[in-house]
Amino acid sequence: MVDALRAPYDSKEKLRARGYRWDARLLRRAWWKELPSEAVEFEQAWFARNGLPQPQLTTITARERHR
């Protein structure tokens, strides 16, 4: 899972267009997207090209995804 924590408000349209979803839970409040592990490096490069802070990466198991 890729979390766009600390992403500036004005980047929300770029993130939405890229397939990110907004999680408005009080303790979370972040844009997120699930990616296969082979796409993570490309996604990090996209963040750098667009001047966004590097995303937080979290590995999710199949068990965690389908609870």
N, CA, C, O and CB atoms as a CASP TS submission, in Angstrom:
PFRMAT TS
TARGET T0000
AUTHOR 0000-0000-0000
METHOD Language model
MODEL 1
PARENT N/A
ATOM      1  N   MET     1       0.847  -1.152   0.000  1.00  0.00           N
ATOM      2  CA  MET     1       0.000   0.000   0.000  1.00  0.00           C
ATOM      3  C   MET     1       0.905   1.230   0.000  1.00  0.00           C
ATOM      4  O   MET     1       1.919   1.273   0.697  1.00  0.00           O
ATOM      5  CB  MET     1      -0.971  -0.011   1.215  1.00  0.00           C
ATOM      6  N   VAL     2       0.527   2.207  -0.778  1.00  0.00           N
ATOM      7  CA  VAL     2       1.250   3.467  -0.856  1.00  0.00           C
ATOM      8  C   VAL     2       0.375   4.534  -0.214  1.00  0.00           C
ATOM      9  O   VAL     2      -0.768   4.730  -0.628  1.00  0.00           O
ATOM     10  CB  VAL     2       1.613   3.837  -2.339  1.00  0.00           C
ATOM     11  N   ASP     3       0.895   5.217   0.783  1.00  0.00           N
ATOM     12  CA  ASP     3       0.175   6.295   1.462  1.00  0.00           C
ATOM     13  C   ASP     3       0.849   7.616   1.139  1.00  0.00           C
ATOM     14  O   ASP     3       2.051   7.778   1.349  1.00  0.00           O
ATOM     15  CB  ASP     3       0.128   6.062   3.001  1.00  0.00           C
ATOM     16  N   ALA     4       0.074   8.554   0.631  1.00  0.00           N
ATOM     17  CA  ALA     4       0.605   9.883   0.317  1.00  0.00           C
ATOM     18  C   ALA     4       0.396  10.793   1.527  1.00  0.00           C
ATOM     19  O   ALA     4      -0.375  11.751   1.477  1.00  0.00           O
ATOM     20  CB  ALA     4      -0.085  10.483  -0.959  1.00  0.00           C
ATOM     21  N   LEU     5       1.088  10.477   2.600  1.00  0.00           N
ATOM     22  CA  LEU     5       1.005  11.295   3.798  1.00  0.00           C
ATOM     23  C   LEU     5       1.723  12.617   3.544  1.00  0.00           C
ATOM     24  O   LEU     5       2.702  12.661   2.799  1.00  0.00           O
ATOM     25  CB  LEU     5       1.612  10.557   5.023  1.00  0.00           C
ATOM     26  N   ARG     6       1.255  13.662   4.144  1.00  0.00           N
ATOM     27  CA  ARG     6       1.847  14.999   4.036  1.00  0.00           C
ATOM     28  C   ARG     6       1.775  15.562   2.622  1.00  0.00           C
ATOM     29  O   ARG     6       2.489  16.516   2.311  1.00  0.00           O
ATOM     30  CB  ARG     6       3.288  14.962   4.489  1.00  0.00           C
ATOM     31  N   ALA     7       0.941  15.003   1.764  1.00  0.00           N
ATOM     32  CA  ALA     7       0.795  15.555   0.411  1.00  0.00           C
ATOM     33  C   ALA     7       0.052  16.883   0.521  1.00  0.00           C
ATOM     34  O   ALA     7      -0.947  16.970   1.234  1.00  0.00           O
ATOM     35  CB  ALA     7       0.030  14.556  -0.543  1.00  0.00           C
ATOM     36  N   PRO     8       0.524  17.919  -0.174  1.00  0.00           N
ATOM     37  CA  PRO     8      -0.141  19.212  -0.113  1.00  0.00           C
ATOM     38  C   PRO     8      -1.570  19.130  -0.657  1.00  0.00           C
ATOM     39  O   PRO     8      -1.880  18.303  -1.515  1.00  0.00           O
ATOM     40  CB  PRO     8       0.661  20.253  -0.894  1.00  0.00           C
ATOM     41  N   TYR     9      -2.411  19.990  -0.146  1.00  0.00           N
ATOM     42  CA  TYR     9      -3.817  19.988  -0.550  1.00  0.00           C
ATOM     43  C   TYR     9      -3.970  20.189  -2.057  1.00  0.00           C
ATOM     44  O   TYR     9      -4.831  19.564  -2.675  1.00  0.00           O
ATOM     45  CB  TYR     9      -4.583  21.078   0.201  1.00  0.00           C
ATOM     46  N   ASP    10      -3.155  21.046  -2.651  1.00  0.00           N
ATOM     47  CA  ASP    10      -3.299  21.328  -4.082  1.00  0.00           C
ATOM     48  C   ASP    10      -2.889  20.156  -4.982  1.00  0.00           C
ATOM     49  O   ASP    10      -3.050  20.238  -6.200  1.00  0.00           O
ATOM     50  CB  ASP    10      -2.479  22.541  -4.438  1.00  0.00           C
ATOM     51  N   SER    11      -2.369  19.084  -4.413  1.00  0.00           N
ATOM     52  CA  SER    11      -2.015  17.906  -5.212  1.00  0.00           C
ATOM     53  C   SER    11      -3.137  16.874  -5.258  1.00  0.00           C
ATOM     54  O   SER    11      -2.979  15.810  -5.857  1.00  0.00           O
ATOM     55  CB  SER    11      -0.759  17.262  -4.658  1.00  0.00           C
ATOM     56  N   LYS    12      -4.268  17.184  -4.630  1.00  0.00           N
ATOM     57  CA  LYS    12      -5.349  16.188  -4.542  1.00  0.00           C
ATOM     58  C   LYS    12      -5.879  15.757  -5.907  1.00  0.00           C
ATOM     59  O   LYS    12      -6.226  14.589  -6.081  1.00  0.00           O
ATOM     60  CB  LYS    12      -6.492  16.743  -3.719  1.00  0.00           C
ATOM     61  N   GLU    13      -5.949  16.661  -6.873  1.00  0.00           N
ATOM     62  CA  GLU    13      -6.461  16.289  -8.198  1.00  0.00           C
ATOM     63  C   GLU    13      -5.489  15.357  -8.930  1.00  0.00           C
ATOM     64  O   GLU    13      -5.918  14.436  -9.624  1.00  0.00           O
ATOM     65  CB  GLU    13      -6.716  17.551  -9.045  1.00  0.00           C
ATOM     66  N   LYS    14      -4.194  15.592  -8.776  1.00  0.00           N
ATOM     67  CA  LYS    14      -3.196  14.698  -9.385  1.00  0.00           C
ATOM     68  C   LYS    14      -3.313  13.300  -8.787  1.00  0.00           C
ATOM     69  O   LYS    14      -3.279  12.303  -9.507  1.00  0.00           O
ATOM     70  CB  LYS    14      -1.759  15.253  -9.181  1.00  0.00           C
ATOM     71  N   LEU    15      -3.450  13.236  -7.464  1.00  0.00           N
ATOM     72  CA  LEU    15      -3.549  11.945  -6.793  1.00  0.00           C
ATOM     73  C   LEU    15      -4.835  11.225  -7.180  1.00  0.00           C
ATOM     74  O   LEU    15      -4.823  10.023  -7.441  1.00  0.00           O
ATOM     75  CB  LEU    15      -3.482  12.125  -5.277  1.00  0.00           C
ATOM     76  N   ARG    16      -5.936  11.958  -7.216  1.00  0.00           N
ATOM     77  CA  ARG    16      -7.214  11.357  -7.602  1.00  0.00           C
ATOM     78  C   ARG    16      -7.140  10.820  -9.033  1.00  0.00           C
ATOM     79  O   ARG    16      -7.610   9.716  -9.308  1.00  0.00           O
ATOM     80  CB  ARG    16      -8.359  12.388  -7.474  1.00  0.00           C
ATOM     81  N   ALA    17      -6.552  11.599  -9.941  1.00  0.00           N
ATOM     82  CA  ALA    17      -6.436  11.173 -11.341  1.00  0.00           C
ATOM     83  C   ALA    17      -5.545   9.938 -11.467  1.00  0.00           C
ATOM     84  O   ALA    17      -5.700   9.152 -12.401  1.00  0.00           O
ATOM     85  CB  ALA    17      -5.875  12.317 -12.205  1.00  0.00           C
ATOM     86  N   ARG    18      -4.626   9.769 -10.540  1.00  0.00           N
ATOM     87  CA  ARG    18      -3.710   8.624 -10.574  1.00  0.00           C
ATOM     88  C   ARG    18      -4.313   7.387  -9.903  1.00  0.00           C
ATOM     89  O   ARG    18      -3.682   6.331  -9.881  1.00  0.00           O
ATOM     90  CB  ARG    18      -2.391   8.988  -9.894  1.00  0.00           C
ATOM     91  N   GLY    19      -5.524   7.507  -9.356  1.00  0.00           N
ATOM     92  CA  GLY    19      -6.205   6.348  -8.777  1.00  0.00           C
ATOM     93  C   GLY    19      -6.124   6.255  -7.264  1.00  0.00           C
ATOM     94  O   GLY    19      -6.512   5.238  -6.688  1.00  0.00           O
ATOM     95  N   TYR    20      -5.627   7.301  -6.609  1.00  0.00           N
ATOM     96  CA  TYR    20      -5.562   7.291  -5.149  1.00  0.00           C
ATOM     97  C   TYR    20      -6.942   7.558  -4.579  1.00  0.00           C
ATOM     98  O   TYR    20      -7.766   8.233  -5.197  1.00  0.00           O
ATOM     99  CB  TYR    20      -4.548   8.337  -4.631  1.00  0.00           C
ATOM    100  N   ARG    21      -7.183   7.021  -3.393  1.00  0.00           N
ATOM    101  CA  ARG    21      -8.454   7.222  -2.686  1.00  0.00           C
ATOM    102  C   ARG    21      -8.193   7.974  -1.397  1.00  0.00           C
ATOM    103  O   ARG    21      -7.131   7.831  -0.790  1.00  0.00           O
ATOM    104  CB  ARG    21      -9.157   5.867  -2.394  1.00  0.00           C
ATOM    105  N   TRP    22      -9.159   8.775  -0.981  1.00  0.00           N
ATOM    106  CA  TRP    22      -9.044   9.540   0.250  1.00  0.00           C
ATOM    107  C   TRP    22      -9.600   8.715   1.409  1.00  0.00           C
ATOM    108  O   TRP    22     -10.714   8.198   1.326  1.00  0.00           O
ATOM    109  CB  TRP    22      -9.785  10.897   0.130  1.00  0.00           C
ATOM    110  N   ASP    23      -8.839   8.594   2.473  1.00  0.00           N
ATOM    111  CA  ASP    23      -9.281   7.926   3.696  1.00  0.00           C
ATOM    112  C   ASP    23      -9.441   9.019   4.750  1.00  0.00           C
ATOM    113  O   ASP    23      -8.453   9.565   5.240  1.00  0.00           O
ATOM    114  CB  ASP    23      -8.255   6.799   4.165  1.00  0.00           C
ATOM    115  N   ALA    24     -10.675   9.332   5.093  1.00  0.00           N
ATOM    116  CA  ALA    24     -10.959  10.463   5.983  1.00  0.00           C
ATOM    117  C   ALA    24     -11.038  10.081   7.455  1.00  0.00           C
ATOM    118  O   ALA    24     -11.440  10.902   8.280  1.00  0.00           O
ATOM    119  CB  ALA    24     -12.245  11.110   5.578  1.00  0.00           C
ATOM    120  N   ARG    25     -10.664   8.856   7.798  1.00  0.00           N
ATOM    121  CA  ARG    25     -10.683   8.502   9.224  1.00  0.00           C
ATOM    122  C   ARG    25      -9.807   9.476   9.991  1.00  0.00           C
ATOM    123  O   ARG    25      -8.742   9.870   9.514  1.00  0.00           O
ATOM    124  CB  ARG    25     -10.199   7.038   9.448  1.00  0.00           C
ATOM    125  N   LEU    26     -10.249   9.862  11.168  1.00  0.00           N
ATOM    126  CA  LEU    26      -9.612  10.911  11.955  1.00  0.00           C
ATOM    127  C   LEU    26      -8.119  10.690  12.157  1.00  0.00           C
ATOM    128  O   LEU    26      -7.342  11.634  12.017  1.00  0.00           O
ATOM    129  CB  LEU    26     -10.283  11.017  13.287  1.00  0.00           C
ATOM    130  N   LEU    27      -7.697   9.481  12.481  1.00  0.00           N
ATOM    131  CA  LEU    27      -6.294   9.226  12.744  1.00  0.00           C
ATOM    132  C   LEU    27      -5.483   8.980  11.475  1.00  0.00           C
ATOM    133  O   LEU    27      -4.257   8.880  11.534  1.00  0.00           O
ATOM    134  CB  LEU    27      -6.162   8.052  13.660  1.00  0.00           C
ATOM    135  N   ARG    28      -6.140   8.884  10.355  1.00  0.00           N
ATOM    136  CA  ARG    28      -5.437   8.543   9.115  1.00  0.00           C
ATOM    137  C   ARG    28      -5.351   9.741   8.177  1.00  0.00           C
ATOM    138  O   ARG    28      -4.256  10.240   7.918  1.00  0.00           O
ATOM    139  CB  ARG    28      -6.138   7.378   8.410  1.00  0.00           C
ATOM    140  N   ARG    29      -6.471  10.206   7.671  1.00  0.00           N
ATOM    141  CA  ARG    29      -6.579  11.357   6.779  1.00  0.00           C
ATOM    142  C   ARG    29      -5.437  11.414   5.756  1.00  0.00           C
ATOM    143  O   ARG    29      -4.558  12.274   5.824  1.00  0.00           O
ATOM    144  CB  ARG    29      -6.601  12.639   7.595  1.00  0.00           C
ATOM    145  N   ALA    30      -5.478  10.484   4.820  1.00  0.00           N
ATOM    146  CA  ALA    30      -4.406  10.396   3.820  1.00  0.00           C
ATOM    147  C   ALA    30      -4.948   9.823   2.511  1.00  0.00           C
ATOM    148  O   ALA    30      -5.975   9.144   2.492  1.00  0.00           O
ATOM    149  CB  ALA    30      -3.239   9.522   4.346  1.00  0.00           C
ATOM    150  N   TRP    31      -4.244  10.106   1.427  1.00  0.00           N
ATOM    151  CA  TRP    31      -4.510   9.483   0.136  1.00  0.00           C
ATOM    152  C   TRP    31      -3.763   8.161   0.100  1.00  0.00           C
ATOM    153  O   TRP    31      -2.628   8.083   0.570  1.00  0.00           O
ATOM    154  CB  TRP    31      -4.083  10.410  -1.054  1.00  0.00           C
ATOM    155  N   TRP    32      -4.381   7.117  -0.451  1.00  0.00           N
ATOM    156  CA  TRP    32      -3.754   5.798  -0.477  1.00  0.00           C
ATOM    157  C   TRP    32      -4.115   5.065  -1.758  1.00  0.00           C
ATOM    158  O   TRP    32      -5.084   5.390  -2.444  1.00  0.00           O
ATOM    159  CB  TRP    32      -4.178   4.971   0.746  1.00  0.00           C
ATOM    160  N   LYS    33      -3.287   4.055  -2.055  1.00  0.00           N
ATOM    161  CA  LYS    33      -3.493   3.223  -3.242  1.00  0.00           C
ATOM    162  C   LYS    33      -2.746   1.913  -3.026  1.00  0.00           C
ATOM    163  O   LYS    33      -1.640   1.909  -2.487  1.00  0.00           O
ATOM    164  CB  LYS    33      -3.004   3.949  -4.551  1.00  0.00           C
ATOM    165  N   GLU    34      -3.339   0.817  -3.440  1.00  0.00           N
ATOM    166  CA  GLU    34      -2.658  -0.479  -3.388  1.00  0.00           C
ATOM    167  C   GLU    34      -1.990  -0.736  -4.733  1.00  0.00           C
ATOM    168  O   GLU    34      -2.590  -0.533  -5.789  1.00  0.00           O
ATOM    169  CB  GLU    34      -3.655  -1.629  -3.033  1.00  0.00           C
ATOM    170  N   LEU    35      -0.739  -1.187  -4.677  1.00  0.00           N
ATOM    171  CA  LEU    35       0.033  -1.476  -5.884  1.00  0.00           C
ATOM    172  C   LEU    35       0.755  -2.807  -5.740  1.00  0.00           C
ATOM    173  O   LEU    35       1.073  -3.220  -4.625  1.00  0.00           O
ATOM    174  CB  LEU    35       1.040  -0.349  -6.170  1.00  0.00           C
ATOM    175  N   PRO    36       1.018  -3.482  -6.852  1.00  0.00           N
ATOM    176  CA  PRO    36       1.891  -4.658  -6.774  1.00  0.00           C
ATOM    177  C   PRO    36       3.308  -4.195  -6.459  1.00  0.00           C
ATOM    178  O   PRO    36       3.682  -3.071  -6.793  1.00  0.00           O
ATOM    179  CB  PRO    36       1.858  -5.479  -8.106  1.00  0.00           C
ATOM    180  N   SER    37       4.083  -5.038  -5.831  1.00  0.00           N
ATOM    181  CA  SER    37       5.424  -4.649  -5.380  1.00  0.00           C
ATOM    182  C   SER    37       6.328  -4.185  -6.525  1.00  0.00           C
ATOM    183  O   SER    37       7.197  -3.338  -6.315  1.00  0.00           O
ATOM    184  CB  SER    37       6.078  -5.813  -4.662  1.00  0.00           C
ATOM    185  N   GLU    38       6.137  -4.722  -7.725  1.00  0.00           N
ATOM    186  CA  GLU    38       6.996  -4.317  -8.835  1.00  0.00           C
ATOM    187  C   GLU    38       6.690  -2.900  -9.343  1.00  0.00           C
ATOM    188  O   GLU    38       7.487  -2.346 -10.100  1.00  0.00           O
ATOM    189  CB  GLU    38       6.853  -5.307  -9.973  1.00  0.00           C
ATOM    190  N   ALA    39       5.571  -2.304  -8.952  1.00  0.00           N
ATOM    191  CA  ALA    39       5.206  -0.957  -9.404  1.00  0.00           C
ATOM    192  C   ALA    39       5.591   0.136  -8.404  1.00  0.00           C
ATOM    193  O   ALA    39       5.449   1.321  -8.703  1.00  0.00           O
ATOM    194  CB  ALA    39       3.718  -0.893  -9.667  1.00  0.00           C
ATOM    195  N   VAL    40       6.069  -0.246  -7.237  1.00  0.00           N
ATOM    196  CA  VAL    40       6.357   0.723  -6.179  1.00  0.00           C
ATOM    197  C   VAL    40       7.479   1.678  -6.572  1.00  0.00           C
ATOM    198  O   VAL    40       7.376   2.882  -6.337  1.00  0.00           O
ATOM    199  CB  VAL    40       6.724   0.000  -4.891  1.00  0.00           C
ATOM    200  N   GLU    41       8.532   1.164  -7.157  1.00  0.00           N
ATOM    201  CA  GLU    41       9.663   2.018  -7.536  1.00  0.00           C
ATOM    202  C   GLU    41       9.238   3.076  -8.555  1.00  0.00           C
ATOM    203  O   GLU    41       9.648   4.233  -8.458  1.00  0.00           O
ATOM    204  CB  GLU    41      10.810   1.166  -8.108  1.00  0.00           C
ATOM    205  N   PHE    42       8.423   2.685  -9.523  1.00  0.00           N
ATOM    206  CA  PHE    42       7.916   3.628 -10.511  1.00  0.00           C
ATOM    207  C   PHE    42       7.048   4.693  -9.839  1.00  0.00           C
ATOM    208  O   PHE    42       7.106   5.868 -10.201  1.00  0.00           O
ATOM    209  CB  PHE    42       7.114   2.890 -11.599  1.00  0.00           C
ATOM    210  N   GLU    43       6.251   4.280  -8.867  1.00  0.00           N
ATOM    211  CA  GLU    43       5.371   5.223  -8.155  1.00  0.00           C
ATOM    212  C   GLU    43       6.197   6.221  -7.344  1.00  0.00           C
ATOM    213  O   GLU    43       5.856   7.402  -7.292  1.00  0.00           O
ATOM    214  CB  GLU    43       4.394   4.460  -7.224  1.00  0.00           C
ATOM    215  N   GLN    44       7.266   5.766  -6.718  1.00  0.00           N
ATOM    216  CA  GLN    44       8.137   6.670  -5.969  1.00  0.00           C
ATOM    217  C   GLN    44       8.763   7.700  -6.915  1.00  0.00           C
ATOM    218  O   GLN    44       8.898   8.869  -6.553  1.00  0.00           O
ATOM    219  CB  GLN    44       9.242   5.873  -5.227  1.00  0.00           C
ATOM    220  N   ALA    45       9.137   7.280  -8.102  1.00  0.00           N
ATOM    221  CA  ALA    45       9.697   8.207  -9.092  1.00  0.00           C
ATOM    222  C   ALA    45       8.642   9.233  -9.516  1.00  0.00           C
ATOM    223  O   ALA    45       8.968  10.404  -9.714  1.00  0.00           O
ATOM    224  CB  ALA    45      10.222   7.432 -10.330  1.00  0.00           C
ATOM    225  N   TRP    46       7.384   8.808  -9.656  1.00  0.00           N
ATOM    226  CA  TRP    46       6.301   9.728  -9.999  1.00  0.00           C
ATOM    227  C   TRP    46       6.141  10.793  -8.916  1.00  0.00           C
ATOM    228  O   TRP    46       5.949  11.969  -9.226  1.00  0.00           O
ATOM    229  CB  TRP    46       4.980   8.959 -10.194  1.00  0.00           C
ATOM    230  N   PHE    47       6.219  10.389  -7.655  1.00  0.00           N
ATOM    231  CA  PHE    47       6.133  11.354  -6.548  1.00  0.00           C
ATOM    232  C   PHE    47       7.262  12.373  -6.653  1.00  0.00           C
ATOM    233  O   PHE    47       7.031  13.572  -6.489  1.00  0.00           O
ATOM    234  CB  PHE    47       6.190  10.628  -5.176  1.00  0.00           C
ATOM    235  N   ALA    48       8.469  11.913  -6.921  1.00  0.00           N
ATOM    236  CA  ALA    48       9.618  12.816  -7.024  1.00  0.00           C
ATOM    237  C   ALA    48       9.453  13.786  -8.202  1.00  0.00           C
ATOM    238  O   ALA    48       9.726  14.978  -8.065  1.00  0.00           O
ATOM    239  CB  ALA    48      10.921  12.006  -7.182  1.00  0.00           C
ATOM    240  N   ARG    49       9.009  13.282  -9.351  1.00  0.00           N
ATOM    241  CA  ARG    49       8.811  14.139 -10.528  1.00  0.00           C
ATOM    242  C   ARG    49       7.758  15.209 -10.283  1.00  0.00           C
ATOM    243  O   ARG    49       7.835  16.296 -10.858  1.00  0.00           O
ATOM    244  CB  ARG    49       8.411  13.297 -11.732  1.00  0.00           C
ATOM    245  N   ASN    50       6.781  14.918  -9.442  1.00  0.00           N
ATOM    246  CA  ASN    50       5.692  15.855  -9.182  1.00  0.00           C
ATOM    247  C   ASN    50       5.904  16.688  -7.924  1.00  0.00           C
ATOM    248  O   ASN    50       4.997  17.400  -7.493  1.00  0.00           O
ATOM    249  CB  ASN    50       4.397  15.105  -9.069  1.00  0.00           C
ATOM    250  N   GLY    51       7.084  16.608  -7.335  1.00  0.00           N
ATOM    251  CA  GLY    51       7.416  17.442  -6.186  1.00  0.00           C
ATOM    252  C   GLY    51       6.660  17.097  -4.916  1.00  0.00           C
ATOM    253  O   GLY    51       6.448  17.961  -4.066  1.00  0.00           O
ATOM    254  N   LEU    52       6.256  15.852  -4.781  1.00  0.00           N
ATOM    255  CA  LEU    52       5.524  15.413  -3.591  1.00  0.00           C
ATOM    256  C   LEU    52       6.473  14.732  -2.620  1.00  0.00           C
ATOM    257  O   LEU    52       7.480  14.159  -3.035  1.00  0.00           O
ATOM    258  CB  LEU    52       4.370  14.459  -3.973  1.00  0.00           C
ATOM    259  N   PRO    53       6.161  14.789  -1.325  1.00  0.00           N
ATOM    260  CA  PRO    53       6.996  14.055  -0.360  1.00  0.00           C
ATOM    261  C   PRO    53       6.936  12.559  -0.657  1.00  0.00           C
ATOM    262  O   PRO    53       5.907  12.056  -1.110  1.00  0.00           O
ATOM    263  CB  PRO    53       6.534  14.336   1.102  1.00  0.00           C
ATOM    264  N   GLN    54       8.017  11.858  -0.409  1.00  0.00           N
ATOM    265  CA  GLN    54       8.035  10.412  -0.665  1.00  0.00           C
ATOM    266  C   GLN    54       6.925   9.722   0.125  1.00  0.00           C
ATOM    267  O   GLN    54       6.704  10.043   1.293  1.00  0.00           O
ATOM    268  CB  GLN    54       9.413   9.806  -0.295  1.00  0.00           C
ATOM    269  N   PRO    55       6.235   8.788  -0.497  1.00  0.00           N
ATOM    270  CA  PRO    55       5.116   8.120   0.163  1.00  0.00           C
ATOM    271  C   PRO    55       5.583   7.120   1.214  1.00  0.00           C
ATOM    272  O   PRO    55       6.720   6.647   1.205  1.00  0.00           O
ATOM    273  CB  PRO    55       4.253   7.416  -0.865  1.00  0.00           C
ATOM    274  N   GLN    56       4.665   6.823   2.111  1.00  0.00           N
ATOM    275  CA  GLN    56       4.916   5.765   3.098  1.00  0.00           C
ATOM    276  C   GLN    56       4.468   4.455   2.474  1.00  0.00           C
ATOM    277  O   GLN    56       3.376   4.377   1.910  1.00  0.00           O
ATOM    278  CB  GLN    56       4.163   6.039   4.465  1.00  0.00           C
ATOM    279  N   LEU    57       5.292   3.439   2.567  1.00  0.00           N
ATOM    280  CA  LEU    57       4.999   2.132   1.976  1.00  0.00           C
ATOM    281  C   LEU    57       4.683   1.135   3.071  1.00  0.00           C
ATOM    282  O   LEU    57       5.384   1.063   4.081  1.00  0.00           O
ATOM    283  CB  LEU    57       6.182   1.633   1.119  1.00  0.00           C
ATOM    284  N   THR    58       3.624   0.364   2.870  1.00  0.00           N
ATOM    285  CA  THR    58       3.224  -0.666   3.820  1.00  0.00           C
ATOM    286  C   THR    58       2.929  -1.938   3.044  1.00  0.00           C
ATOM    287  O   THR    58       2.153  -1.920   2.089  1.00  0.00           O
ATOM    288  CB  THR    58       1.987  -0.221   4.659  1.00  0.00           C
ATOM    289  N   THR    59       3.536  -3.026   3.444  1.00  0.00           N
ATOM    290  CA  THR    59       3.260  -4.315   2.821  1.00  0.00           C
ATOM    291  C   THR    59       1.998  -4.892   3.439  1.00  0.00           C
ATOM    292  O   THR    59       1.846  -4.914   4.660  1.00  0.00           O
ATOM    293  CB  THR    59       4.460  -5.293   2.988  1.00  0.00           C
ATOM    294  N   ILE    60       1.097  -5.357   2.589  1.00  0.00           N
ATOM    295  CA  ILE    60      -0.176  -5.921   3.044  1.00  0.00           C
ATOM    296  C   ILE    60      -0.246  -7.371   2.582  1.00  0.00           C
ATOM    297  O   ILE    60      -0.035  -7.668   1.407  1.00  0.00           O
ATOM    298  CB  ILE    60      -1.398  -5.098   2.500  1.00  0.00           C
ATOM    299  N   THR    61      -0.540  -8.254   3.502  1.00  0.00           N
ATOM    300  CA  THR    61      -0.702  -9.660   3.146  1.00  0.00           C
ATOM    301  C   THR    61      -2.122  -9.888   2.621  1.00  0.00           C
ATOM    302  O   THR    61      -3.000  -9.047   2.810  1.00  0.00           O
ATOM    303  CB  THR    61      -0.409 -10.581   4.370  1.00  0.00           C
ATOM    304  N   ALA    62      -2.339 -11.009   1.973  1.00  0.00           N
ATOM    305  CA  ALA    62      -3.679 -11.337   1.483  1.00  0.00           C
ATOM    306  C   ALA    62      -4.662 -11.449   2.645  1.00  0.00           C
ATOM    307  O   ALA    62      -5.824 -11.067   2.509  1.00  0.00           O
ATOM    308  CB  ALA    62      -3.655 -12.651   0.677  1.00  0.00           C
ATOM    309  N   ARG    63      -4.224 -11.949   3.741  1.00  0.00           N
ATOM    310  CA  ARG    63      -5.088 -12.059   4.915  1.00  0.00           C
ATOM    311  C   ARG    63      -5.534 -10.684   5.413  1.00  0.00           C
ATOM    312  O   ARG    63      -6.702 -10.497   5.754  1.00  0.00           O
ATOM    313  CB  ARG    63      -4.366 -12.811   6.032  1.00  0.00           C
ATOM    314  N   GLU    64      -4.623  -9.737   5.457  1.00  0.00           N
ATOM    315  CA  GLU    64      -4.959  -8.388   5.911  1.00  0.00           C
ATOM    316  C   GLU    64      -5.880  -7.686   4.919  1.00  0.00           C
ATOM    317  O   GLU    64      -6.773  -6.942   5.326  1.00  0.00           O
ATOM    318  CB  GLU    64      -3.686  -7.563   6.117  1.00  0.00           C
ATOM    319  N   ARG    65      -5.679  -7.908   3.643  1.00  0.00           N
ATOM    320  CA  ARG    65      -6.483  -7.252   2.608  1.00  0.00           C
ATOM    321  C   ARG    65      -7.928  -7.715   2.642  1.00  0.00           C
ATOM    322  O   ARG    65      -8.833  -6.932   2.357  1.00  0.00           O
ATOM    323  CB  ARG    65      -5.893  -7.517   1.232  1.00  0.00           C
ATOM    324  N   HIS    66      -8.157  -8.964   2.984  1.00  0.00           N
ATOM    325  CA  HIS    66      -9.502  -9.550   2.901  1.00  0.00           C
ATOM    326  C   HIS    66     -10.142  -9.814   4.246  1.00  0.00           C
ATOM    327  O   HIS    66     -10.901 -10.772   4.393  1.00  0.00           O
ATOM    328  CB  HIS    66      -9.448 -10.825   2.140  1.00  0.00           C
ATOM    329  N   ARG    67      -9.854  -8.989   5.222  1.00  0.00           N
ATOM    330  CA  ARG    67     -10.538  -9.173   6.507  1.00  0.00           C
ATOM    331  C   ARG    67     -11.891  -8.532   6.489  1.00  0.00           C
ATOM    332  O   ARG    67     -12.613  -8.585   7.484  1.00  0.00           O
ATOM    333  CB  ARG    67      -9.716  -8.602   7.648  1.00  0.00           C
TER
END
